[in-house]
Amino acid sequence: MQENYVDRILKAKVYDVAVETSLEAAPRLSRRLDNRILFKREDLQPVFSFKIRGAYNKIAQLSAISAQRGVICASAGNHAQGVALGARTRGIPAVIVMPLTTPDIKVQAVADLGGEIVLHGDDYDQAYEHALELGRERGLVFVHPFDDPDVIAGQGTIAMEILRQHHGDEIDAIFVPVGGGGLIAGIAAYVKSLYPRIKIIGVEPEDAAGMYESLRAGKRVTLDRVGMFADGVAVRRVGEETFRLARQYVDEIILVTTDQICAAIQDIFQDTRSIAEAAGALAVAGIKKYVARENCTARTLIAINGGANMNFDRLRYVAERADLGAQREALFAVEMPEVPGSFLRFCELLGRQSVTEFNYRYGDLKAAQIFVGLALTQGKAERDGLLHSIAAAGFAVRDMTDNEMAKLHVRYMVGGQARGLNDERLYRFEFPERPGALLKFLQAIGTGWNISLFHYRNHGSDYGRVLAGIQVPLETRTDFLLHLNELHYAYTEETDNPAYKIFLGG
Ligand SMILES: Cc1ncc(COP(=O)(O)O)c(C=O)c1O
């Protein structure tokens, strides 16, 4: 099978539409990590991602008879643009099924490439089913985003280029973002057949770890829900063929957090002055984690920078979280006595430490709560030192730097601690953003339970995040949980989160 893939990759047709991208040194990151880091610049493809390779190879390999009927796919992202451009290049019709939740800007991008757009369903799974059905009805060829040998081979041409651009003897590892697994399957099958010594390391977000979980279980696992931040890799189940290849050839999968992805977007920017999308920065985040773990130096490590289709309005969020991911900011909750001078005493304690954020909320007559952000220059050691000195000065302090709810919501909230409120449970939700999404969310929650707290903040145009306090009497708790699970929104219960207790009076 391996030879088969090498053969398919060598014979893949991608260059009618894709370009051979450069393999560039990343001098700043290399210096910082004390290793030689190279970026494979797939963000420079015509539709700003590597997906055009696989989509076009599939389309180019079709017989004239199949091709003239046209192709169909389901996607709201880079695959949609790849299929639309690929079909236009071959001069055949393309139908792209997108969920109704797809932001306008993405619909427009595909329409501009000449694809016929069908909006259907609330999420990718529904769009996918509809595309299969429509394809059968209209006799169109379905172009799968990852689980197809021609798509895998198209993505594998990246490995062929890398080994032409840099001698295989001098490469230690290649880091590859993983969604459904098409990209890593193609790269691994090619590289391992020529240089089994080169490590192939997949990188996934912690909250979309489909390949990691599947490899661990020894079979394909379907995730109940996936985080949407790195939308290019937000896949609930990896492919059958991609899983088979990953099992055979992939050395390991590294998981990274949203903050680490944001920090990697900034690292890429510093070396290239280009902005990667979240999935496009995964490999760099993975390299950083690997180097810290292995404590290695002087290795040659390649990151596949897979795409640059970033929504501009998400940059605010990315910039905010990049400092946390790079350990340049610490967030603390500090309790101080409500006595004159304690504020001053606390600020004196901080001395010349630069403050990034300072939120105060009256607690009661005895104590006040402060949410404070501090800039760090020496990472975790400095953060631990600060915690220690604040505590030593007699203030009750808690580290909130890794507390997702505190970072997403509490830091933006002001309001009193509600008194006399019973049975409040706190939940954090994620849902696809589109006009009316908030209303739909509230309708889905229904009127069966009282909402006692609400914070919503739009993080870019494709998904919204809500923190909601809901009064759930004990006797209705089971019903409520059943209802929540039926909504199919990603959610986390936060009732026991210390930030809730401290700042919102839970
Ligand atoms: C930018 C980017 N990176 C990575 C991936 C993941 O590729 P695969 O699904 O082949 O694993 C995608 C998929 O669309 C993507 O758009």
The ligand as an SDF file (V2000), in Angstrom:
LIG
                    3D

 16 16  0  0  0  0  0  0  0  0999 V2000
   -5.6540   25.1310    7.5120 C   0  0  0  0  0  0  0  0  0  0  0  0
   -5.9430   23.6910    7.6890 C   0  0  0  0  0  0  0  0  0  0  0  0
   -5.0890   22.9360    8.3780 N   0  0  0  0  0  0  0  0  0  0  0  0
   -5.3050   21.6280    8.5710 C   0  0  0  0  0  0  0  0  0  0  0  0
   -6.4240   20.9830    8.0790 C   0  0  0  0  0  0  0  0  0  0  0  0
   -6.6230   19.5170    8.3690 C   0  0  0  0  0  0  0  0  0  0  0  0
   -6.4800   18.7060    7.2730 O   0  0  0  0  0  0  0  0  0  0  0  0
   -6.9900   17.1940    7.3220 P   0  0  0  0  0  0  0  0  0  0  0  0
   -8.4760   17.2440    7.4640 O   0  0  0  0  0  0  0  0  0  0  0  0
   -6.5560   16.6140    6.0320 O   0  0  0  0  0  0  0  0  0  0  0  0
   -6.3370   16.5580    8.5010 O   0  0  0  0  0  0  0  0  0  0  0  0
   -7.3460   21.7310    7.3380 C   0  0  0  0  0  0  0  0  0  0  0  0
   -8.5400   21.0920    6.7890 C   0  0  0  0  0  0  0  0  0  0  0  0
   -9.3950   21.7180    6.2120 O   0  0  0  0  0  0  0  0  0  0  0  0
   -7.1080   23.1110    7.1340 C   0  0  0  0  0  0  0  0  0  0  0  0
   -7.9640   23.8630    6.4350 O   0  0  0  0  0  0  0  0  0  0  0  0
  1  2  1  0
  2  3  1  0
  2 15  2  0
  3  4  2  0
  4  5  1  0
  5  6  1  0
  5 12  2  0
  6  7  1  0
  7  8  1  0
  8  9  2  0
  8 10  1  0
  8 11  1  0
 12 13  1  0
 12 15  1  0
 13 14  2  0
 15 16  1  0
M  END
$$$$
